[in-house]
Amino acid sequence: MATERFLTKDEIEALVTAVFEGRIEPEREIEKIESGGVLKYDLLSTETRKGYVPNLDIIYDGFIRFNRVTMSNRLRRIVEIRKVGANVYKFEDFLRTLPTPVCMAIYKIDPLKGAALISMDSNLVFAIVEGILGGSGSLDAPEGGRMFTSIELRIMQKIVRDALQDMEKAWSPLFATKMSVLRMEMNPRLVNIVPPEYQIITMTLEIQIDEVKGRMVFALPYTTIDPIRDKLKAGMQFDLMAIDPQWSFRLSEELLEAPVDVAVELGGATIRMDDLLNFSPGDTITLDRTSDSELAVKVGGVYKFFGVPGVKHGNKAIMITKSATGEGRIVP
């Protein structure tokens, strides 16, 4: 007779951790049992890739468009940003990939749980610092791999805040967030946003300032992003992110130069069809308005103003007497 076996405390904790990390999916296990141990698995589906988050790269596309303008304005020079690629690491493995020295910013993404990380290599840091302090911004990092000073970290904290504001804009079509810097760090061993074995999703960006190229890496814990994975998969309103951030300003400027039709309605009259058929040159139609009454002004076929007719520089004109602003203007 077989005895019923109970899980130990360690086994229960290991099982809960595996489910939380996504290594075990309860729905799939149930389906496997109900189907007699056979589970359908599509090896070609991107959904089966561990840690894969659909459409996340589109958010970074939006960030690049925003941050390119922000950083160029901050440094007063042309900045180019491009994606290098995304990767999935265990957190401890990711820390080993970081160069030395490295500038790291730990930040919070409200209302999501946990913290995320931005890392920047020394080439990028020194180029930004020199540019902000009035230098050419084209020098390579100092030799010897020295650590960053407190002043340099303070400057980079401002750059990170700019980046997080742009990241909020990139996220906004999908999910409203508020991102804030928790602290700046230089030593990877002092960073523990998740346990070492937890998965993180990274995106590496190459930033070029004049002749200097550096790298900025965003690291998002999978456990942080997983609650909104379905929204990412749905790709809600991502078409809004494809709009150039300067597009609306350029459109406004162009609209101010667009020609519009302005017509003045002198008046109206009602006549019989018999009179219309018998009209000949020299006949007069009496309108329903007197010569001193205000006339209706149409802009693009829509009534916008009232005015008094007159002459300006030998041209027939209308002086606006009633408008949205209440200001009188003469329109020749």
C-alpha positions in Angstrom: 0.0 0.0 0.0 1.5 3.3 -1.1 1.8 6.0 1.6 0.8 9.6 0.8 3.9 11.9 0.7 3.8 15.5 1.9 6.0 18.3 0.7 8.6 19.6 3.0 8.8 23.3 3.9 11.9 23.7 1.6 10.1 22.0 -1.2 7.1 24.2 -0.9 9.3 27.4 -0.8 11.1 26.1 -3.9 7.8 25.4 -5.7 6.4 28.9 -4.9 9.6 30.5 -6.1 9.5 28.6 -9.3 5.9 29.7 -10.0 6.7 33.3 -9.1 9.7 33.4 -11.4 7.7 31.8 -14.3 9.8 28.6 -14.5 6.6 26.6 -13.7 3.2 27.6 -15.2 0.3 26.1 -13.2 -2.1 26.3 -16.2 0.3 24.3 -18.3 0.9 21.7 -15.6 -2.8 21.2 -15.2 -3.3 20.9 -18.9 -0.5 18.4 -19.0 -2.2 16.2 -16.4 -5.6 16.4 -17.9 -4.2 15.5 -21.4 -2.5 12.4 -20.0 1.0 13.9 -19.8 1.1 15.2 -23.4 1.6 19.0 -23.7 1.5 20.9 -27.0 4.6 23.1 -27.3 5.3 25.5 -30.3 9.0 25.8 -30.6 8.6 28.6 -33.2 6.4 30.8 -31.0 8.1 33.8 -29.4 5.7 33.3 -26.4 7.7 30.2 -25.4 11.0 32.2 -25.0 11.8 32.6 -21.4 11.5 36.2 -20.3 10.2 37.4 -23.7 8.0 40.5 -23.4 6.3 41.4 -26.7 6.3 45.1 -27.9 8.8 46.2 -25.2 11.2 47.3 -27.9 8.5 49.7 -29.2 8.7 51.6 -25.9 12.4 52.0 -26.3 11.8 53.3 -29.8 9.6 56.0 -28.4 12.2 56.8 -25.7 14.9 57.2 -28.3 12.9 59.8 -30.2 12.2 61.8 -27.0 15.6 61.5 -25.4 17.5 62.4 -28.6 15.9 65.8 -28.5 16.2 66.2 -24.7 19.9 65.3 -24.5 20.8 67.4 -27.5 19.2 70.4 -25.9 20.9 69.7 -22.6 24.4 69.3 -24.1 23.8 71.9 -26.9 25.2 69.5 -29.5 23.9 66.8 -31.8 23.3 63.4 -30.0 22.5 60.2 -31.8 20.9 57.2 -30.1 20.4 53.7 -31.5 19.4 50.4 -30.2 22.1 47.7 -29.9 19.9 44.9 -28.7 17.8 43.3 -26.0 18.9 40.4 -23.8 17.6 38.3 -20.9 20.0 37.5 -18.0 20.0 36.3 -14.5 20.6 39.3 -12.4 24.0 38.1 -11.1 25.1 37.3 -14.7 24.1 40.8 -15.8 26.2 42.5 -13.1 29.2 40.6 -14.4 28.7 42.2 -17.9 29.0 45.7 -16.5 32.3 47.6 -17.3 34.5 49.2 -14.7 34.0 51.9 -13.7 30.2 52.1 -14.3 27.6 54.7 -13.3 24.3 53.1 -12.2 21.0 54.7 -11.3 18.4 52.7 -9.4 14.9 53.9 -10.0 11.3 53.2 -9.1 8.5 52.7 -11.6 5.2 53.5 -9.8 2.7 51.8 -9.6 4.7 48.7 -10.5 6.5 46.8 -7.8 10.3 46.6 -7.4 13.1 48.7 -8.8 14.9 48.9 -12.1 18.4 49.9 -13.2 20.1 52.2 -15.7 23.9 51.7 -16.3 26.2 54.0 -18.2 29.8 53.4 -19.1 32.7 55.8 -18.5 32.9 57.0 -22.1 29.3 58.2 -21.9 29.6 59.7 -18.4 32.8 61.7 -19.1 31.5 63.0 -22.5 28.3 64.2 -20.9 30.0 65.8 -17.9 32.5 67.6 -20.0 29.8 68.8 -22.4 27.6 70.2 -19.5 30.6 71.9 -17.9 31.5 73.7 -21.1 34.1 71.5 -22.7 34.0 70.1 -26.2 32.5 66.8 -25.0 34.7 65.0 -27.5 37.4 63.6 -25.2 37.7 59.9 -24.3 37.5 58.7 -20.7 40.6 59.5 -18.5 43.1 56.7 -18.3 43.4 54.6 -15.3 39.7 53.8 -15.0 39.2 56.2 -12.1 35.9 56.2 -10.2 33.4 59.1 -10.6 33.4 62.1 -8.3 30.4 63.2 -6.4 30.0 66.2 -8.7 30.0 63.9 -11.7 27.4 61.7 -10.1 25.3 64.7 -9.3 25.4 65.8 -13.0 24.6 62.3 -14.2 21.6 62.2 -11.8 20.1 65.1 -13.7 20.7 63.3 -17.0 18.9 60.2 -15.5 16.0 62.3 -14.4 15.7 63.6 -18.0 15.8 60.1 -19.3 13.1 58.9 -16.8 10.8 61.8 -17.9 11.2 60.7 -21.5 10.6 57.1 -20.5 7.4 58.1 -18.8 6.3 59.7 -22.1 7.2 56.6 -24.0 5.2 54.4 -21.6 2.2 56.7 -21.5 0.3 55.4 -24.5 0.3 52.0 -22.9 0.5 52.5 -19.1 0.7 55.6 -17.0 3.8 55.5 -14.8 5.8 57.8 -12.5 9.5 57.1 -12.4 11.9 58.5 -9.8 15.6 58.0 -9.0 16.2 56.1 -5.7 20.0 56.4 -5.7 23.2 56.5 -7.8 25.8 53.8 -7.4 29.2 52.8 -8.8 29.8 49.4 -7.3 27.7 46.6 -8.8 28.1 44.5 -5.7 26.1 47.1 -3.8 23.1 46.8 -6.2 20.4 44.2 -5.4 17.2 45.2 -7.1 16.2 41.5 -7.3 17.8 38.2 -5.9 20.8 37.0 -8.0 18.9 34.2 -9.7 15.9 36.3 -10.9 15.6 37.2 -14.5 16.0 40.7 -15.9 15.3 42.1 -19.4 17.9 44.5 -20.7 18.0 46.9 -23.6 21.4 48.4 -24.7 21.5 51.8 -26.4 24.5 53.3 -28.1 24.7 57.0 -27.6 27.1 59.1 -29.8 28.0 62.6 -28.8 30.2 64.1 -31.5 32.9 61.5 -31.9 32.5 59.8 -28.6 30.3 56.7 -28.3 29.1 55.2 -25.0 26.4 52.8 -23.9 23.4 53.1 -21.7 21.7 49.9 -20.6 18.2 49.6 -19.1 17.6 46.6 -16.9 14.0 45.7 -16.0 13.2 42.8 -13.6 10.8 40.3 -15.2 8.8 40.3 -12.0 8.3 44.0 -12.3 7.1 43.9 -15.9 5.1 40.7 -15.7 1.8 42.2 -14.3 1.3 44.3 -17.4 2.6 41.7 -19.9 -0.8 41.3 -21.4 -1.1 45.0 -22.1 2.3 44.9 -23.8 1.1 41.9 -25.8 -2.0 43.8 -26.9 0.1 46.7 -28.0 -2.5 49.3 -27.1 -2.3 52.6 -29.0 1.3 52.1 -30.0 0.6 54.1 -33.2 0.6 57.2 -31.0 4.3 56.5 -30.2 5.3 56.6 -33.8 4.6 60.4 -34.0 7.7 62.6 -34.0 7.7 64.5 -30.6 8.3 67.7 -32.6 5.5 67.0 -35.1 2.8 68.9 -33.3 5.0 72.0 -33.1 5.9 71.9 -36.8 2.2 71.3 -37.7 1.2 74.3 -35.6 3.7 76.5 -37.4 2.6 75.3 -40.8 -1.0 75.8 -40.0 -0.3 79.5 -39.3 0.9 79.9 -42.9 -2.1 78.0 -44.4 -4.3 80.2 -46.6 -8.0 80.5 -45.7 -11.0 81.9 -47.6 -12.6 85.0 -46.1 -16.0 86.1 -47.5 -18.3 88.9 -46.6 -22.0 88.3 -46.9 -23.6 91.6 -48.1 -27.1 90.4 -47.5 -29.9 88.2 -49.0 -33.2 88.5 -50.8 -36.2 86.4 -51.7 -37.4 86.6 -55.3 -39.9 84.8 -57.5 -38.7 82.3 -60.1 -40.5 84.4 -62.7 -38.4 87.5 -61.8 -35.2 85.4 -61.9 -35.9 84.2 -65.4 -36.6 87.7 -66.6 -33.5 89.3 -65.1 -31.4 91.4 -67.5 -28.3 93.7 -67.2 -29.1 96.8 -65.2 -31.8 95.2 -63.0 -31.5 95.8 -59.2 -32.0 93.3 -56.4 -32.9 94.9 -53.0 -31.1 93.2 -50.1 -32.5 92.7 -46.6 -29.8 94.9 -45.0 -29.2 98.6 -44.9 -26.0 100.2 -46.1 -24.9 101.0 -42.5 -25.7 97.5 -41.0 -23.0 95.1 -39.8 -22.1 92.4 -42.3 -21.4 88.8 -41.6 -17.8 87.6 -42.2 -17.2 83.9 -43.1 -13.9 82.2 -42.7 -13.7 78.9 -44.5 -17.5 79.0 -44.9 -18.1 79.4 -41.2 -19.4 82.6 -39.6 -16.6 84.1 -37.4 -17.0 87.9 -37.3 -19.2 90.8 -38.0 -17.9 94.0 -39.5 -18.6 97.3 -41.2 -17.8 97.7 -45.0 -15.5 100.4 -46.2 -12.4 101.2 -48.3 -8.7 100.9 -47.5 -5.9 101.9 -49.9 -8.4 101.9 -52.7 -9.5 98.4 -52.0 -12.9 97.3 -50.6 -12.5 96.3 -47.0 -14.3 95.2 -43.9 -13.6 96.5 -40.4 -14.2 93.8 -37.8 -16.5 95.0 -35.0 -17.3 91.8 -33.2 -14.9 88.9 -32.8 -13.9 86.2 -30.3 -11.3 88.6 -28.9 -13.4 91.7 -29.1 -10.6 93.5 -31.0 -11.3 95.7 -34.0 -9.2 94.9 -37.1 -9.4 95.9 -40.8 -9.3 93.0 -43.3 -8.5 94.2 -46.8 
